[in-house]
Amino acid sequence: MLSTMASTASTILSELTEHLQAVDADPTTPLDRDLLEKCELYTSTSEYRNETWKQFQPLFFQLAVLLPKLQQNPAPLNHFILKLAAPYSFDQVKELDFGAGLALVATHFHELILTLLEKATATGIDAEKLANRPDVVQSVVRLLLCTSDPGIASKAEDLVISLLKVSTNTPAGLSQEGVAQHGRGPIWKRIFEDKGIYDLFYIFCSLKPLPSEETPLSNRDKTLAQARLLQLLPKVGVLDWSSITTSHHPEIEQAVGLSNGQGLLHFATLHMVDTKDDLLMHNSLINFYSDLISTVRTPASSA
């Protein structure tokens, strides 16, 4: 059956292109799921993955333009796009409007966009290209802290950690000694040195309201954001301890009560959680200490 699909692939994908044009003209036109399934079969063949995928990149961008206009459940198209883009590198998707698909209200597209962004974790060079899109990195951090979907929050966290892992301070990703160096790579600089992104950790997790154009979180959602920051910090700290313990923007840190030189770790442990009135977060903080101690190994020279 797959060989038959391969031989008629051009015809089937042409049919899909025409169908999508009809949907684009009238976004309420029902998606032809049978046609999508036939096309998916072809994208699973070795012929597509190894040889012909480049021929169908215009179809990928046609889908990207169509999705925001769609007036029906986009799940079938989301699924097909991931199949279509499976052989792509980050270079093939980097021009997409990721920010729109990462907006908090764009819940139907979060998994799709985060999966496409995972392509930037392949190499340090790819991560650097994403670091040059500050609006996208900011949207990922915001989503991590603010989404109501725990699965999406976990996927956003995994993306951030994977990007930090491949982002080092040399193009080849290795120091002269052959050891990866974290803390000064492009993604690290974007998250910790870009004030608009770094500020999100404090805006969404601080007990006191801070001046911001961001939509304030409810008390429940703020508790979720705090728990996610507590989960994130040990994973960042094990890669580079200084990034979470030192000051990056004194004016932000001092606004939440931190002393000179203190950073995110001090904020999370000493200023973020109301241990008197929030028993759940108190327990989360205790678990955080245990996690931090068991995962982070601070070199004696920097202790």
N, C-alpha and C positions, 0 to 999 in steps of 0.2 A: 504493500500500500504506500509506503514511504517513497519508493522509487517512482510510483505513479504520480505522487504529489510533487516530487522533484521535477519531473518532466513537464508538469503543467503549472509550475510555480509562477512563471511570468504572467500567465493568464489569470491565475487566481489573485495575485497581488495587484494586477491591473484592475480587476473587478473591485478589490477592496479600495483602491485609490478612488475609483468612480463613486463607490458607495459613500466614502467619507466626504467627497465633494457634495453629495446630496445632503448628508447630515450637516455639513457646514452651512449650506444654503438654508436649511431648516433644522435647527438643533433639536427639535422635538422628534425628528424622524427616528424610529426605533433602530437601534444597532442590529445588524445582521450577525447574530451570534454564531450561526452555523458557518458563515464565511470566515469569521474571526478564528474559529476553531480549526478550519482547514489551513488557514495561513500559519497558525501556531504550529501545526504539524510540520510544515516546511521549515520554520525557524529552528526546529529541533534536529534537523538533519545535519550531517557532517558537511554536505555541500554548502549549505547556508553559512554555517559557523566558520568554515575554513576558506570559502571562495567567494560567495556571491553577496555577502552581507553589505559590502560597500555600495552595491547597486541600489540598495533599498533605503539608503539614508534620507533621500527626499521624502519618503513615506514617513520616516520617524519625525521629521520636522513638520510635516503636514499634521500628524497626530498632536504634536506639541502646540500648534496653533489652534487646533480644534478643541482641545480639552477645556480651556477656560470658558468656551461658549456653550458647552454641552448642557442641555436641560433635562438630563436623565442620569441615572446611576452610572458613573464613569468606570466602575469596577472592571467590566470586560475589556475596555480599552487600556486601563492601567496594567492589567495582566498581560495583554498582548505587547504593550510597549516594552515591558521588562524582558519578554522573550525576544523581541526584535533587537533590543539593545544589548543582549547578553554578550556578543563578541566585541562590543565597543570598548575603547579606552576612554579615559576622561576627556581627551582631546575631542572626541566625537560628540560629547554632550555639554561641554563647558560653556557654550554660548546660550544655553537655555535660561529662561527667566525663573531661576530657582526660588527667588524670594517670594514671588506670588504664590507658588505652591507650598511654601512653608509658613504662610500667614496662619495665625491661630485659627481663623475661621475656615480655612481651606482643608478641613479634616479629611475629605475624600482623597487628597493628593499627598498627604504627609508620608505615607509609606513608600509611595512611588518615588518621590523626590529624594528622600533619604537613601533609598537603595541606589539611585543613580549617582548620588554624591559619594557613595562608598567607593566608586571607581577612582576617586582622588586619593584613596589610601594605598594605591598600588605602589607608588614611588614618592620619594621626597620632592621630586620635581612636580609631580601632579599636585601634591599638597600645597606647594608654593603657588601654583596657579590658582588654587581655591583661596589661598590666603590673600590673593590680590583682588578678591571679591568680598570686601568687608561687609556688605549688606547681607550676603549669603551666610557668612560665618555668624553674624549677629542674629540672623533668623534661626539658625540651628541652636544657638545657646538659649535664645528666648523660648523656643519650642521645648527644649530639654527641661527648662524650669517651669513652664506654664501650661503645657498640654494637660488635658484631663484624662488622656489615654495613657495608662502606665506602660503599655507595650511600645508606643511611640516614644515615650520618654526614655525607655531603655535603649531603643534603637538609636536615638539621638545621642545618648551618652556613649554608646559603643562607637559611633562615628567620631565623636570628639576625641576619645581616647586613641582610636586607631590613627587619626590624623596627627595627634601629638607624637605617637610612637614613630611615625615615618618622617616627621619634620625635625631635621637636625640643622646644625649651623654650618654645614658644608654641603656643596651641591651633590657630592657623591653619597652623602648620608653617613660618612665615617670620618673620624678624626685621623690624624696622622698615625696614631697608634692602632687604628683599626677598630676603635670602640665608638659606637654611636653616641653623640653628644646632644642631649636635650636641653631645653630651657631657652635657647637663643634662636631656634629655627623659626621660619616664617609664620607657622601657625601659632607657635608660642607667643611670638611678638604680637600677632593680631589679637589674640584673646586677652593677653595680659597688659599690653601697651596701648591698645586702642581703647581710649577712654569710654567711648560709647558702648563697647562690648563688655569691658571689665565692670562697668557700672551696673550692668544688669544683675549680677550676683547680689549686689547690695540693695538695689531697688526692689527686687522681688522677694528677698529673704530677710530684710531688716524689719525689726519690730516697730521701728518708728518710720512714719511716711517720709519719703525723700522727694525733693523737687524733681519732676520728670514728666515727659510727655507720654510715657508708657501708661497703659490702662492699669490702675491699681488692682491687686489681687484681693479676693475675699480672704478672711482669716483661714478658712479651710484650704484654699489653694496656696496661700502663703506657707502653710504647714507642709504641704506637698513639695513646694519649691525648696524649703529648708532641708527636708529629708533627702531630696535629690542632690543638693550640694554636699551634704554629709557623705553621701554614697560616692560622689565624684572625687572628692579631695584626696582620699588615700590612693586612688588609682593615678591621679596626677602626681602626687607626692612621691610615689615610688619611681617615677620617671625623672622628676627633678624637684627635690625638696625645697630649694630656694624659691621656686616660683610661687609656692603657696604660703611661705613664711615671711617673705619680705614685702616691703611697700612698693607699689607700682604707681599709684596716684594718691598722694597724701591728702589732697583736698576731699577725695571721696572717702577715704578710710577714716579721716578725722571726723567727718560728718556723722559717722555711726559710732563714735566713741573710742576709736583705736588710737593708741599712742604712736608717736613718731617711729617709723620703721616697721610697724606691724602690718600684716597682710591678711589674706583670706582665712588662713588657719586660725589666727587669733580671733577674727570676727566670728567664725563658725563655732568656736569652742567657748568664747567668753561673752559675746554680745548678741548672738543671734537667737538663742532659744530661751523662752520663758520657762525656766525649770520649776517655778512655783505653781503655775496655773495650767501648764500643758504637760500632763503626765506622759502622754504618748511620745512627745518630742524629747522629754527628759530621758525616756528609755532609749530612744533613737540615738541620743547623744552618748549614752553609756556604750551602746553597741558600736558607735563610731570610734570611740577611744580604743576599744578592743580591736577593731578592724585596722585602725591606724598603726597600732603597736605591732600587730602581727604581719602587716604587709610592707611597711616602710622601713628600710634600713638606712639610717643616716650615717654617712661616713664620719669617722671620729674627728677628722680635721674640720668638719663643718658643724659639729654638734655644739 
